[in-house]
Amino acid sequence: MKSNFLLIFGLVLTVFGCKEMTLQVKKEAVKEKQIAEEFVFKVLDSAVLKEGKLFRVDSFPSQFVVPRTVDVWVPKSYSKDSTYAVLYMNDGQNLFDSTTTWNKQEWKVDETLSRLIQQDSVKNTIVVSVHSIPEFRHSDYFPQKPLEQLPSTAYDSVVVMAKNNDVSKTEFVSNSDNYLKFLVEEVKPQIDAQFSTKTGVEHTVIAGSSMGGLISWYAVTEYPRIFGGAICMSTHWPGAMPFEGNPLPEAYFSYLETKLPSLETHKFYFDYGDKTLDALYPPFATRVDAVFKEAGFTEDNFKNMFFKGTDHSEVSWQKRLHIPLKFTL
């Protein structure tokens, strides 16, 4: 009798155990289906790459910004059995494939990063390239808190400049705090869920050029527990069209003086040339240096490099991209 009871009890446990396991499998299947429907990154076979693979979500859903394309590049050696540092890059449409860019130029990120990985000059790294949308690029990338902290007279001078240059006043209503929420709260969780990543701050870097340089240093100061490094190439310190008495650069520097994160765990890379739009940037170099040196940063965690004779273009950035990659990764 006792043995029959135990047998029946065991069968009951087995049935319920199998049912519980089946429900768990279904739950995971639903979860995967939800990701597949909204966020799954699919291989982009049409991408013209030197090495590696490109995965894409054409219109990444967001409650913070207008949905846009997000790509993920992985090196040819990518394996789920390893883990990878993550480089988030702004203006992602200009990074890999010159056949699809507006000016037929690219950063050649896949070529440069593949070479550095093979040489063991950087960590094994994947790249998250977040495309920009022309009509929202300025508001997405313009550091919001420095703008909002301007005195009313200074803010008014920016608006007057905008009107004099036929620029809409709305371009100076920054949405960058929401853009950063998009990166941190929406994009990053999907990257960490779908790819084999190192999630620590020391393995997470953000990069961009021009306005993309502004949003990169702003991202590190706003989210120092997420981003451990910023690559800011040809940073557009004027913030807008240059004009006499422009209060924006000093607003950035004042903000940085109070918001720089720990120099022991963060790195900042800046650079600039002296041709085309880059000709505007050399006058700001001394002030940039002073802000970081006053905070105790040294050549081990801060660089502000001048490249004489270089202009404001993807061709210039691709030629020196290896320098900040080796410094931050």
C-alpha positions as CSV (number, residue, x, y, z in Angstrom):
1,M,0.0,0.0,0.0
2,K,2.8,2.4,1.0
3,S,4.7,1.6,-2.2
4,N,1.6,2.3,-4.3
5,F,1.1,5.6,-2.6
6,L,4.7,6.6,-3.2
7,L,4.4,5.5,-6.8
8,I,1.3,7.6,-7.3
9,F,2.8,10.6,-5.5
10,G,5.9,10.4,-7.7
11,L,3.8,10.3,-10.8
12,V,1.9,13.4,-9.6
13,L,5.2,15.3,-9.0
14,T,6.5,14.3,-12.4
15,V,3.3,15.5,-14.1
16,F,3.3,18.8,-12.3
17,G,7.0,19.2,-12.7
18,C,6.7,18.6,-16.5
19,K,3.8,21.1,-16.6
20,E,5.9,23.7,-14.8
21,M,8.8,23.1,-17.1
22,T,6.5,23.3,-20.1
23,L,5.0,26.6,-18.8
24,Q,8.6,28.0,-18.4
25,V,9.5,27.0,-21.9
26,K,6.4,28.7,-23.2
27,K,7.2,31.8,-21.2
28,E,10.7,32.0,-22.6
29,A,9.3,31.4,-26.1
30,V,6.8,34.3,-25.7
31,K,9.7,36.4,-24.4
32,E,11.8,35.6,-27.4
33,K,8.8,36.2,-29.7
34,Q,8.4,39.7,-28.1
35,I,12.0,40.5,-28.7
36,A,11.8,39.2,-32.3
37,E,8.8,41.3,-33.1
38,E,10.1,44.6,-31.8
39,F,13.8,44.6,-31.2
40,V,15.6,41.6,-32.7
41,F,18.8,42.5,-34.6
42,K,19.0,40.8,-37.9
43,V,22.1,40.3,-40.1
44,L,22.3,43.0,-42.8
45,D,23.6,41.1,-45.8
46,S,23.7,44.1,-48.0
47,A,26.3,46.0,-45.9
48,V,29.6,46.5,-47.7
49,L,32.1,45.6,-45.0
50,K,35.8,44.8,-44.9
51,E,35.4,42.4,-42.0
52,G,32.8,41.3,-39.5
53,K,29.0,41.3,-39.6
54,L,26.4,44.1,-39.2
55,F,23.1,43.5,-37.5
56,R,20.2,45.9,-37.7
57,V,16.9,47.1,-36.2
58,D,15.4,49.4,-38.9
59,S,13.2,51.4,-36.5
60,F,14.1,50.9,-32.9
61,P,11.0,51.6,-30.8
62,S,11.3,54.4,-28.2
63,Q,9.2,56.4,-25.7
64,F,11.9,59.0,-25.5
65,V,13.0,59.9,-29.1
66,V,11.8,59.4,-32.7
67,P,12.5,55.8,-33.6
68,R,15.6,55.3,-35.7
69,T,17.9,52.7,-37.1
70,V,20.4,51.0,-34.7
71,D,23.2,48.7,-36.1
72,V,25.5,46.4,-34.2
73,W,28.8,45.4,-35.7
74,V,30.6,42.3,-34.5
75,P,34.2,41.2,-35.5
76,K,34.6,38.1,-37.6
77,S,35.9,36.3,-34.4
78,Y,32.7,37.0,-32.5
79,S,31.5,34.1,-30.4
80,K,28.8,33.7,-27.8
81,D,31.5,31.8,-25.8
82,S,33.4,35.1,-25.2
83,T,32.4,38.5,-23.9
84,Y,33.0,41.9,-25.5
85,A,33.4,45.5,-24.6
86,V,30.8,47.8,-26.2
87,L,31.5,51.0,-28.1
88,Y,28.4,53.1,-28.7
89,M,28.8,55.5,-31.6
90,N,26.6,58.4,-32.7
91,D,25.8,59.3,-36.3
92,G,25.9,55.5,-36.9
93,Q,25.0,55.8,-40.6
94,N,28.5,57.1,-41.4
95,L,30.7,54.4,-39.8
96,F,30.9,51.3,-42.0
97,D,29.7,51.6,-45.6
98,S,30.5,54.5,-47.8
99,T,28.1,53.3,-50.5
100,T,25.2,54.4,-48.4
101,T,26.4,57.7,-46.9
102,W,25.4,61.1,-48.1
103,N,29.0,62.1,-49.0
104,K,30.4,58.7,-50.0
105,Q,32.8,58.8,-47.0
106,E,32.9,56.6,-43.9
107,W,34.8,56.2,-40.7
108,K,36.1,52.7,-41.6
109,V,35.3,51.5,-38.2
110,D,35.3,47.8,-39.2
111,E,38.7,48.0,-40.8
112,T,40.3,49.9,-38.0
113,L,38.8,48.0,-35.1
114,S,39.4,44.6,-36.7
115,R,43.1,45.4,-37.2
116,L,43.4,46.6,-33.6
117,I,41.7,43.5,-32.2
118,Q,43.9,41.2,-34.3
119,Q,46.9,43.0,-33.0
120,D,45.7,42.8,-29.4
121,S,45.9,46.6,-29.2
122,V,42.3,46.8,-27.9
123,K,39.8,44.6,-26.1
124,N,37.5,42.4,-28.1
125,T,34.8,44.9,-28.9
126,I,31.4,45.2,-30.6
127,V,30.1,48.5,-31.9
128,V,26.5,49.9,-31.5
129,S,26.0,52.5,-34.2
130,V,23.0,54.6,-33.5
131,H,21.8,56.5,-36.6
132,S,20.9,60.2,-36.4
133,I,17.9,61.8,-38.0
134,P,18.9,65.1,-39.7
135,E,15.9,67.2,-38.5
136,F,16.4,66.0,-34.9
137,R,20.2,65.7,-34.8
138,H,20.9,69.1,-33.2
139,S,18.3,68.8,-30.5
140,D,19.3,65.1,-29.7
141,Y,23.0,66.0,-29.4
142,F,22.9,69.4,-27.8
143,P,23.9,69.1,-24.1
144,Q,20.7,70.0,-22.4
145,K,21.6,71.0,-18.8
146,P,24.2,73.6,-19.8
147,L,21.7,75.2,-22.2
148,E,19.0,75.3,-19.6
149,Q,21.3,76.8,-17.0
150,L,22.1,79.8,-19.2
151,P,20.9,83.1,-17.8
152,S,18.0,84.5,-19.7
153,T,20.0,87.2,-21.4
154,A,22.6,84.7,-22.6
155,Y,19.9,82.4,-23.8
156,D,18.2,85.3,-25.6
157,S,21.5,86.0,-27.4
158,V,21.5,82.5,-28.7
159,V,18.0,82.9,-30.0
160,V,18.9,86.1,-31.7
161,M,21.8,84.4,-33.4
162,A,19.5,81.7,-34.6
163,K,17.0,84.1,-36.1
164,N,19.7,86.1,-37.8
165,N,21.0,82.9,-39.4
166,D,17.5,81.7,-40.3
167,V,17.7,78.9,-37.8
168,S,14.5,77.8,-36.1
169,K,14.4,78.6,-32.4
170,T,13.3,75.0,-31.8
171,E,16.8,73.9,-32.6
172,F,17.8,75.3,-29.3
173,V,15.3,73.3,-27.3
174,S,17.5,70.3,-26.5
175,N,16.2,66.8,-26.2
176,S,19.5,65.3,-25.3
177,D,18.5,64.1,-21.9
178,N,15.8,62.0,-23.5
179,Y,18.3,60.8,-26.2
180,L,20.5,59.5,-23.4
181,K,17.6,57.8,-21.7
182,F,17.0,56.1,-25.1
183,L,20.6,54.8,-25.1
184,V,20.7,53.8,-21.5
185,E,17.2,52.6,-20.7
186,E,16.1,51.2,-24.1
187,V,19.1,50.4,-26.4
188,K,21.6,49.1,-23.9
189,P,19.4,46.5,-22.2
190,Q,18.6,45.0,-25.7
191,I,22.3,44.9,-26.6
192,D,23.2,43.2,-23.4
193,A,20.4,40.7,-23.9
194,Q,21.0,39.8,-27.5
195,F,24.8,40.0,-27.6
196,S,27.6,38.6,-25.5
197,T,28.8,41.8,-23.7
198,K,30.8,43.0,-20.8
199,T,28.4,45.2,-19.0
200,G,30.7,47.1,-16.6
201,V,31.5,50.8,-16.9
202,E,35.1,50.0,-17.7
203,H,34.0,48.2,-20.8
204,T,31.5,50.7,-22.1
205,V,32.6,53.7,-24.3
206,I,30.7,56.3,-26.3
207,A,32.0,58.1,-29.3
208,G,31.1,60.8,-31.9
209,S,32.3,63.7,-33.9
210,S,31.3,67.4,-34.1
211,M,27.9,67.6,-32.3
212,G,28.3,63.9,-31.7
213,G,31.4,64.8,-29.7
214,L,29.3,67.1,-27.5
215,I,26.8,64.4,-26.7
216,S,29.5,61.9,-26.0
217,W,31.2,63.8,-23.1
218,Y,27.7,64.8,-21.9
219,A,26.8,61.1,-21.8
220,V,29.7,60.2,-19.5
221,T,29.0,63.1,-17.1
222,E,25.3,62.3,-16.9
223,Y,25.7,58.5,-16.7
224,P,29.2,57.9,-15.1
225,R,28.1,54.5,-13.9
226,I,27.3,53.4,-17.5
227,F,29.9,55.0,-19.7
228,G,33.6,54.7,-18.7
229,G,35.0,56.6,-21.6
230,A,34.2,59.3,-24.2
231,I,35.7,59.7,-27.7
232,C,35.0,63.3,-28.9
233,M,36.5,64.0,-32.3
234,S,36.4,67.5,-33.7
235,T,34.1,68.5,-30.9
236,H,31.8,71.4,-31.9
237,W,32.5,73.6,-28.9
238,P,30.6,76.6,-30.4
239,G,27.5,74.6,-30.1
240,A,25.9,76.4,-33.0
241,M,26.9,78.9,-35.7
242,P,29.7,81.1,-34.3
243,F,28.8,84.6,-33.2
244,E,30.3,87.3,-31.1
245,G,29.7,86.8,-27.4
246,N,28.6,83.2,-27.8
247,P,27.8,81.9,-24.3
248,L,27.6,78.3,-25.2
249,P,31.3,77.2,-24.9
250,E,31.7,78.7,-21.5
251,A,28.4,77.1,-20.4
252,Y,29.8,73.7,-21.4
253,F,33.1,74.3,-19.5
254,S,31.3,75.5,-16.4
255,Y,29.1,72.4,-16.4
256,L,32.2,70.1,-16.9
257,E,33.9,71.8,-14.0
258,T,31.2,70.6,-11.6
259,K,30.2,67.3,-13.2
260,L,33.4,65.5,-14.2
261,P,33.4,61.9,-12.9
262,S,36.2,60.0,-11.1
263,L,39.5,60.3,-13.0
264,E,40.3,56.8,-11.7
265,T,37.6,55.1,-13.6
266,H,36.9,57.4,-16.6
267,K,38.8,58.5,-19.8
268,F,38.1,61.4,-22.1
269,Y,39.6,61.8,-25.5
270,F,39.2,65.1,-27.6
271,D,40.9,66.2,-30.8
272,Y,40.6,68.9,-33.5
273,G,42.1,70.0,-36.8
274,D,42.3,73.5,-38.4
275,K,40.6,73.2,-41.7
276,T,37.0,73.8,-42.8
277,L,34.7,73.7,-39.7
278,D,37.6,72.5,-37.5
279,A,39.2,75.9,-38.0
280,L,36.8,77.1,-35.3
281,Y,38.1,74.8,-32.6
282,P,41.8,75.6,-31.8
283,P,40.9,78.7,-29.7
284,F,39.1,76.4,-27.2
285,A,42.0,74.0,-26.7
286,T,43.5,75.9,-23.7
287,R,40.2,76.1,-21.9
288,V,39.5,72.4,-22.4
289,D,43.0,71.5,-21.1
290,A,42.5,73.7,-18.0
291,V,39.2,72.2,-17.1
292,F,40.5,68.6,-17.0
293,K,43.9,69.4,-15.5
294,E,42.3,71.4,-12.7
295,A,40.2,68.3,-11.9
296,G,43.4,66.2,-11.7
297,F,43.2,64.4,-15.0
298,T,46.6,63.5,-16.6
299,E,47.7,62.0,-19.9
300,D,46.7,58.6,-18.6
301,N,43.0,59.5,-18.6
302,F,42.7,62.7,-20.7
303,K,43.9,63.7,-24.2
304,N,43.2,66.8,-26.3
305,M,45.1,66.3,-29.5
306,F,45.7,68.7,-32.4
307,F,46.1,67.4,-36.0
308,K,47.4,70.2,-38.1
309,G,46.1,70.4,-41.7
310,T,43.1,68.1,-41.1
311,D,39.5,69.1,-41.8
312,H,36.0,68.3,-40.6
313,S,35.3,65.0,-42.4
314,E,35.0,61.3,-42.1
315,V,38.2,60.9,-44.1
316,S,40.1,62.9,-41.4
317,W,38.5,61.0,-38.5
318,Q,39.1,57.5,-40.1
319,K,42.8,58.3,-40.4
320,R,43.3,58.9,-36.6
321,L,40.5,56.7,-35.2
322,H,43.0,54.1,-34.0
323,I,44.4,56.6,-31.5
324,P,41.2,57.1,-29.4
325,L,40.3,53.4,-29.7
326,K,43.6,52.3,-28.3
327,F,43.3,54.9,-25.5
328,T,39.8,54.1,-24.3
329,L,39.6,50.4,-25.1
